[in-house]
Amino acid sequence: MSLLTVKELTKSYQSGKVAVDYLSFTLNKGECLGLVGESGCGKSTLARCLLRIEPINSGSIYFNNEPIESLNGRQLYSYRKKLQIVFQNPLAALNPKLKIKDSLVDPYLEYAKELNLSYFSFTSKAAFVKQLLEAVELPSSLADRYPHEISGGQQQRVTIARAISIEPELIVLDEPTASLDVISQRAVLTLLTELRETLNLSYLFISHDLAAVNQMCQRILVMKEGHLIDEFNRRDLFDNERHAYTKELISIY
Ligand SMILES: Nc1ncnc2c1ncn2[C@@H]1O[C@H](COP(=O)(O)OP(=O)(O)OP(=O)(O)O)[C@@H](O)[C@H]1O
């Protein structure tokens, strides 16, 4: 069943640059869909359009069959609760003045009135923080630290814990491991896969790293210069029918 449907989406900037050009795809419920492409191909622009941070020029985006362009006020607030994002740079995503425990409860407090959690439960702030830290395999002793007092891998686990804390339907992972060393990258990808299964999440996993996408995703989209040029099931990655550009990406992976 379709969770997110993007139809003929075009987004250009004032400079005239067409960053996303007539892009169409569907993400199914429970799926991890990979989106790969080199730097500048339009991946982050697409993510910002999905979050309604950037207005689109034409086309449509449907979430649970509802067009998101027409959402405003309360409906937009509700939509944002269902879709969370994890960015490349966790330090930039965390408020430097907040202790980890305060950052962790922030999304919950923002959406508390509308939330009906099924996996986590908020009985007290301390208990909620403990559940979240456990879910992302961090020691509870980190709760009282500030973001700059923990490692990059730990910071990214905190941003993941924030994203899952309100049990969204979809998480956009925008190069979530790009700033991490290889060991932490692997651990975070494994964690994300486990969380998807436990919490019944769906992911749009954006990356320039075909190896990471191949590890995580059931289906893969390939973008080049704003266009979608290839789309296939993971098992067909090495199929001879792949687009020449996909083969080029394979050769460097
Ligand atoms: N605010 C903006 N104004 C004008 N052009 C922009 C803006 N943001 C992005 N672009 C341009 O749009 C194109 C797509 O950029 P985008 O950041 O979406 O690519 P990307 O695939 O996410 O790249 P990266 O992997 O480096 O993050 C690029 O040519 C970029 O220079």
The ligand as a Gaussian input file, in Angstrom:
#p B3LYP/6-31G(d) Opt

LIG

0 1
 N       18.635000      27.455000      -2.193000
 C       19.140000      27.191000      -3.393000
 N       19.194000      28.152000      -4.342000
 C       19.664000      27.895000      -5.588000
 N       20.140000      26.677000      -5.975000
 C       20.111000      25.696000      -5.064000
 C       19.634000      25.880000      -3.734000
 N       19.737000      24.719000      -3.065000
 C       20.266000      23.833000      -3.931000
 N       20.503000      24.414000      -5.126000
 C       21.053000      23.776000      -6.341000
 O       20.145000      22.738000      -6.715000
 C       20.867000      21.574000      -7.131000
 C       20.463000      20.413000      -6.238000
 O       20.964000      20.630000      -4.918000
 P       20.673000      19.613000      -3.719000
 O       21.257000      20.179000      -2.476000
 O       19.254000      19.270000      -3.704000
 O       21.531000      18.341000      -4.201000
 P       21.965000      17.038000      -3.409000
 O       21.822000      15.910000      -4.356000
 O       21.218000      16.929000      -2.127000
 O       23.491000      17.323000      -3.104000
 P       24.394000      16.868000      -1.846000
 O       24.482000      15.369000      -1.925000
 O       25.696000      17.564000      -2.091000
 O       23.696000      17.334000      -0.594000
 C       22.348000      21.932000      -7.040000
 O       22.769000      22.351000      -8.323000
 C       22.387000      23.087000      -6.066000
 O       23.464000      23.941000      -6.326000

